Amino acid sequence: MPNTITIKEKINNFNNEIIVPGDKSLSIRWVLFSSIGTGVSKAKNLLMSDDVIAAINAIKKLGVKVSFKKNEIKIYGKGIKGFKYKKNLKINAQNSGTLGRLILGLLIDTPFPIKLIGDKSLSKRDFKRISDPLSKFGANFKLKNNKHLPLKIIGSSNLNSIKYFEKKGSAQCKSSVIFGAMKANGTTIIKAKQSRDHTELLCKYLKLPISIKKKKKYDEIKIKKVSLIKNLNYDIPSDISSSAFFIVLTVLSKNSKLIIKNVNINPSRTGIITILKKMGAKILFKNLQIYKGEKKADIEVKSCDKLKAINCPAKLNSGAIDEFLVIFLVAAKANGISYFKDLGELNQKESPRLKWAEKILNNMGVKTVSTQDSIKIFGNPNLNIDKKIIIKNYLKDHRVFMASVIAALSFGGKWTIHDKDSIKTSFPNFLETLKKIKNNKRD
């Protein structure tokens, strides 16, 4: 089968209801928490993407049993000190920064060196940002070029609490340090720029010794050594980052309406909703519920004929960091010049996404002005593409692929988009879901 997709025409109007897969951030965290829990943890709607499968394979290498039965997955937890560390152990995080960084916090007591590897994209990402704080607990690291994978970690049996200031708004780094703190003596204090708080909410739900104070510019998190974690049964809500592609497709399409069922709308993840509503998008939350500390709801989206440009407040960045590729597509059709700043973290993702966003927009005929961490997008409400566009060599970044598909369906032109298999990282049935929308078939 060819690993490319060709799109030659815009999507027609639609009125539909869909379900997207389980939240990737929660799926990986469920795997890791369950591995150090006591007893059997069960999950439904776990995202079975490459990133989550890599997490399952990682804990299996550490002696944790996992079983699959119909729509339910069970993890037989080994307890906080239960991992079986072996000599010459190698863990492959594949493309997952979440797995690669978070699992290091759980490995800081390994008596033997463990090698962490990843794919070409992950191997270009910065791991010094997490090896530095984890080494303060007492673990030792050896990184390629003092920054990249592959790395080796050697733990310590005498781990001390630390004070850590996370300044970049990285939930991955913050969460890894929280995991490390669970194994360290005393109380670890984290001052963290506000970012996704799934790890903290799970700690609260599991009644772990954690306290969180919301300050004006950061969160202050205190966590003590953990002796016992109970099992964690979880019916994982759908992923808002996966939903984002269809939200934007609906906003940009004519005379269309879409309902996306049972989506995780954690406030640290809904930056895209806030930004798009400021730009005039018609988006509502319905059937709001609280589930194990997380907010979830059905999302109703309608087409929008008149979109406004935005001077996007930087405080919204962390809550939309994975969605900016499609937010920029909305800016491309808005009336006026949109400005996005302080987005250097975008280039720390699977590919240098800010650069790729500009490249895609320029190929579409959209004028941009950029710096290393900002972009101005000159919107055109009448934008209609009538040329060939080829997207390739983007480090197989799943979100670049999916955003390119949404651009093709929204603006026209003849697009050839390479590396279709990249969607296996986060959303294996993305194209099937699109087909249901196009054919107005409901889940």
C-alpha positions in Angstrom: 0.0 0.0 0.0 1.4 3.5 -0.8 2.3 5.6 2.2 0.9 8.8 0.6 -2.5 10.3 0.3 -3.8 12.5 -2.5 -6.6 15.0 -1.9 -8.1 16.8 -4.9 -11.3 18.5 -3.7 -12.8 20.2 -0.7 -15.1 18.4 1.7 -18.9 18.9 1.2 -21.1 20.3 3.9 -21.9 17.8 6.7 -24.0 17.3 9.8 -22.6 14.5 11.9 -21.7 13.0 15.3 -18.4 11.2 15.9 -16.3 9.6 18.7 -12.5 10.0 18.6 -10.1 7.6 20.5 -9.0 7.9 24.1 -6.9 10.7 25.3 -3.2 10.0 24.6 -1.8 11.9 27.6 -4.2 10.1 30.0 -3.6 6.7 28.3 0.1 6.8 28.8 -0.3 8.1 32.4 -2.7 5.3 33.1 -0.2 2.7 32.0 2.6 4.2 34.1 0.5 4.8 37.3 -1.0 1.3 37.0 2.4 -0.3 36.7 3.4 1.0 40.1 0.0 0.5 41.6 -1.0 -2.4 43.8 -3.4 -5.0 42.3 -5.1 -5.1 39.0 -6.0 -1.9 37.1 -8.5 -1.9 34.3 -9.0 0.5 31.4 -11.6 1.0 28.7 -11.2 3.2 25.6 -7.4 3.1 26.0 -5.8 4.7 22.9 -4.1 1.9 21.0 -1.6 4.0 19.2 2.1 3.5 18.7 2.9 5.8 21.7 0.7 3.9 24.1 1.8 0.5 22.8 5.4 1.7 23.4 4.4 2.5 27.1 2.9 -1.0 27.5 6.0 -2.6 26.1 8.2 -0.5 28.4 6.5 -1.7 31.6 6.4 -5.3 30.4 10.2 -5.1 30.1 10.2 -4.0 33.8 8.4 -7.2 34.8 4.8 -5.9 34.7 2.1 -8.2 33.3 -0.4 -6.8 30.8 -3.5 -8.6 29.4 -5.9 -7.7 26.6 -9.6 -8.9 26.5 -12.1 -7.4 24.1 -12.3 -3.7 24.9 -10.7 -3.9 28.3 -7.0 -3.9 29.2 -5.6 -5.0 32.6 -2.3 -4.2 34.2 -1.1 -6.2 37.1 0.7 -3.6 39.2 4.0 -4.3 40.9 3.9 -1.6 43.5 6.0 1.5 43.9 9.2 -0.6 44.4 8.2 -3.6 42.3 10.0 -3.1 38.9 12.3 -6.0 38.0 15.5 -4.3 36.9 17.7 -6.4 34.8 21.2 -5.9 33.4 21.5 -4.6 29.8 17.9 -3.4 29.8 16.9 -1.3 26.8 13.6 0.7 26.6 12.4 2.1 23.3 10.1 5.2 23.7 9.6 5.2 19.9 8.2 8.7 19.0 6.8 9.5 22.5 8.2 12.4 24.4 5.6 11.8 27.1 6.7 8.2 27.7 10.4 9.0 27.2 10.5 11.7 29.8 7.9 10.4 32.3 9.3 6.9 32.6 12.8 8.3 33.6 11.2 9.6 36.8 10.1 6.0 37.6 13.6 4.6 36.9 15.7 6.8 39.2 16.2 3.9 41.6 17.4 1.3 39.1 20.6 -0.4 40.3 21.6 -1.3 36.8 22.2 1.0 33.8 19.1 1.3 31.6 19.4 2.6 28.0 16.5 4.7 26.7 16.2 5.0 22.9 13.7 6.5 20.5 13.1 7.1 16.8 14.8 9.7 14.6 12.5 12.4 15.7 12.6 11.7 19.5 16.4 11.4 19.3 16.5 15.1 18.2 14.6 16.3 21.2 16.0 17.8 24.4 16.4 15.4 27.2 18.8 17.4 29.3 15.8 19.4 30.5 14.7 16.3 32.4 18.0 14.7 33.2 19.2 17.8 35.0 16.4 17.8 37.7 16.3 14.0 38.0 20.1 13.9 38.6 19.5 16.1 41.7 17.5 13.3 43.3 20.7 11.2 43.0 20.4 9.4 39.6 23.2 9.6 37.1 22.8 10.2 33.3 24.9 9.9 30.2 23.4 11.5 27.1 24.5 11.7 23.5 26.0 15.2 23.0 25.0 15.9 26.7 21.4 16.5 25.4 19.9 13.7 23.3 18.9 10.1 23.1 20.2 7.5 23.4 20.8 8.0 27.1 21.8 5.8 30.0 20.3 6.2 33.5 21.8 4.7 36.6 19.7 5.1 39.7 20.4 5.4 43.5 19.0 3.5 46.5 19.2 6.7 48.5 17.2 9.4 46.8 16.8 12.8 48.3 14.0 15.3 47.8 14.7 18.4 45.6 13.5 21.8 44.8 12.7 22.3 41.1 11.6 25.3 39.1 10.1 24.3 35.8 10.1 27.5 33.6 9.1 26.3 30.2 5.5 25.1 30.8 6.5 21.4 30.1 4.0 19.0 31.6 6.3 16.2 30.7 9.2 17.5 32.8 6.9 18.4 35.7 5.3 15.0 35.6 8.6 13.2 35.5 9.8 15.0 38.6 6.6 14.2 40.4 7.2 10.5 39.6 10.8 10.8 40.9 9.6 12.6 44.0 7.4 9.5 44.8 10.5 7.5 45.3 12.6 10.1 47.2 13.0 10.8 50.9 11.3 13.9 52.3 9.2 16.5 50.5 9.9 17.6 46.9 8.9 21.2 46.1 8.1 22.0 42.4 7.4 25.5 41.1 6.0 25.0 37.7 4.9 27.3 34.9 1.2 26.3 34.4 0.8 23.4 32.0 -1.3 20.2 31.7 -2.2 18.9 35.1 -3.3 15.3 34.3 -0.6 13.9 36.6 -1.5 16.1 39.5 -5.2 15.2 39.1 -4.4 11.5 39.1 -2.3 11.9 42.2 -5.2 13.6 43.9 -7.7 11.0 42.8 -5.3 8.2 44.1 -5.0 10.1 47.4 -1.2 10.5 47.2 0.6 12.9 49.5 0.5 15.9 47.1 -0.6 19.5 47.6 -1.0 22.1 44.9 -1.3 25.9 45.3 -2.2 28.0 42.3 -0.1 31.1 42.2 -0.4 34.0 39.7 2.6 32.9 37.5 3.2 29.3 38.5 1.8 26.3 40.5 3.5 25.3 43.7 3.4 21.5 44.0 4.6 19.6 47.1 4.9 15.8 47.1 6.2 13.4 49.6 7.6 9.9 49.3 4.9 7.3 48.4 4.7 3.9 49.9 1.4 2.6 48.3 -0.6 3.4 45.2 -4.0 1.7 44.8 -5.2 0.2 41.5 -6.7 2.6 38.9 -9.8 1.6 36.9 -10.3 4.2 34.1 -12.8 4.7 31.3 -10.6 7.1 29.3 -12.4 10.1 27.7 -11.7 11.1 24.1 -8.7 13.2 23.2 -9.2 16.9 22.6 -6.0 17.1 20.5 -7.4 14.5 18.1 -10.8 16.3 18.2 -9.1 19.5 17.2 -8.6 18.5 13.6 -12.4 18.0 13.2 -13.3 21.1 15.2 -11.2 23.2 12.7 -12.5 21.3 9.7 -16.1 22.2 10.8 -15.2 25.8 11.5 -13.7 26.2 8.0 -16.4 24.3 6.1 -19.7 25.7 4.8 -23.1 24.9 6.3 -21.7 22.2 8.6 -22.2 21.0 12.1 -20.4 18.3 14.2 -20.8 16.8 17.6 -17.8 15.1 19.1 -18.8 12.8 22.0 -17.3 12.4 25.5 -14.2 14.5 25.1 -11.7 15.4 27.9 -12.0 19.2 28.4 -9.5 19.6 31.1 -9.0 23.4 31.4 -5.2 23.0 30.8 -6.0 21.5 27.4 -8.8 23.7 26.1 -6.7 26.6 24.8 -7.8 25.9 21.3 -11.5 26.4 22.2 -10.7 29.7 23.9 -8.6 30.9 20.9 -11.1 29.8 18.3 -14.1 31.4 20.2 -12.1 34.7 20.3 -11.9 34.4 16.5 -15.6 34.0 16.2 -16.0 30.2 16.1 -19.3 28.7 17.3 -18.4 26.0 19.8 -20.4 24.7 22.8 -19.8 22.2 25.6 -22.8 19.9 26.3 -23.4 17.2 28.9 -20.6 18.4 31.1 -19.4 15.9 33.7 -16.5 15.4 36.2 -14.8 12.0 35.9 -12.0 11.1 38.4 -11.0 14.8 38.6 -11.1 15.4 34.8 -13.8 17.4 33.0 -15.4 15.8 30.0 -18.2 16.9 27.7 -19.7 16.6 24.2 -18.3 19.3 21.9 -20.7 20.9 19.4 -19.1 22.9 16.5 -20.8 24.9 13.7 -19.4 26.5 10.5 -18.3 30.1 10.8 -18.5 32.5 7.8 -16.8 35.5 9.4 -13.6 34.8 11.3 -11.7 37.5 13.1 -7.9 37.8 13.4 -6.4 37.4 16.9 -3.5 38.8 18.8 -3.1 35.6 20.8 -2.3 36.0 24.5 0.8 34.0 25.3 -0.9 32.7 28.5 -3.1 30.5 26.2 -0.1 28.8 24.6 0.5 25.9 27.0 -3.2 24.9 26.8 -3.1 24.7 23.0 0.5 23.7 22.3 -0.4 20.6 20.3 -3.1 22.4 18.3 -1.4 25.4 16.9 -0.9 23.8 13.5 -4.7 23.8 12.9 -5.3 27.1 14.8 -3.0 28.7 12.2 -5.3 27.3 9.4 -8.2 29.3 11.0 -5.9 32.4 11.1 -5.3 31.9 7.4 -9.0 32.4 6.7 -9.6 35.1 9.3 -10.1 38.8 8.4 -6.9 40.6 9.3 -3.4 39.8 10.7 -3.1 37.3 13.5 -0.1 37.3 15.8 1.2 34.4 17.9 4.2 34.8 20.2 6.4 32.9 22.7 6.0 29.7 20.8 9.6 28.4 20.9 8.2 25.3 22.6 6.5 24.3 19.3 10.0 23.6 17.8 10.7 21.2 20.7 7.9 18.8 19.4 8.2 15.8 17.0 9.3 18.2 14.3 10.1 21.9 14.4 6.4 22.7 14.1 6.5 26.5 13.9 8.8 26.2 10.9 6.6 23.5 9.3 3.5 25.6 10.0 5.0 28.5 8.1 6.1 26.3 5.2 2.6 24.9 4.8 1.0 28.3 5.0 3.4 29.7 2.4 2.7 26.8 0.1 -1.0 27.6 0.4 -0.3 31.2 -0.7 -0.6 32.7 2.8 1.7 35.6 3.7 3.6 35.2 7.0 6.3 37.0 9.0 8.1 35.0 11.6 10.9 35.0 14.2 12.3 32.0 16.1 9.3 32.0 18.4 6.6 34.1 16.8 4.5 34.3 13.6 2.2 36.8 12.0 -0.4 35.3 9.6 -2.0 37.6 7.0 -5.5 36.1 6.8 -7.6 35.9 3.6 -11.3 35.2 4.1 -11.5 34.3 0.3 -8.6 31.9 0.3 -9.0 29.2 -2.3 -6.1 27.0 -3.4 -5.8 26.0 -7.1 -2.4 24.4 -7.4 -0.4 21.3 -6.4 1.1 21.1 -2.9 3.4 18.3 -1.8 4.1 17.7 2.0 7.1 15.4 2.8 10.3 15.1 4.9 8.7 16.4 8.1 10.2 13.8 10.4 6.9 11.8 10.2 5.2 14.2 12.6 1.7 12.9 13.0 0.2 16.4 13.6 1.8 17.8 10.4 0.2 15.0 8.4 -3.3 15.5 9.9 -3.1 19.3 9.7 -2.1 19.1 6.0 -5.2 16.8 5.4 -7.5 19.4 7.1 -5.9 22.2 5.0 -6.5 20.3 1.8 -10.1 19.5 2.6 -10.8 23.1 3.8 -9.1 25.2 1.1 -8.9 23.0 -2.0 -5.9 22.4 -4.4 -4.3 19.1 -5.2 -2.3 17.8 -2.2 0.0 14.9 -2.0 0.9 14.2 1.6 3.6 11.6 2.4 4.1 9.4 5.4 0.5 8.4 6.0 1.6 5.9 8.6 2.7 8.7 11.0 -0.9 8.8 12.3 -0.3 5.5 14.1 1.5 7.6 16.7 -1.6 9.2 18.1 -4.7 8.5 15.9 -4.6 5.3 13.9 -8.2 5.6 12.6 -8.0 9.3 11.7 -8.7 8.7 8.0 -11.6 6.3 8.8 -13.2 9.0 11.0 -12.8 11.5 8.2 -14.5 9.1 5.8 -17.5 8.9 8.2 -17.8 12.7 8.3 -17.5 13.0 4.5 -20.2 10.3 4.0 -22.3 11.6 6.9 -22.2 8.3 8.7 -22.5 8.4 12.4 -20.6 6.3 15.0 
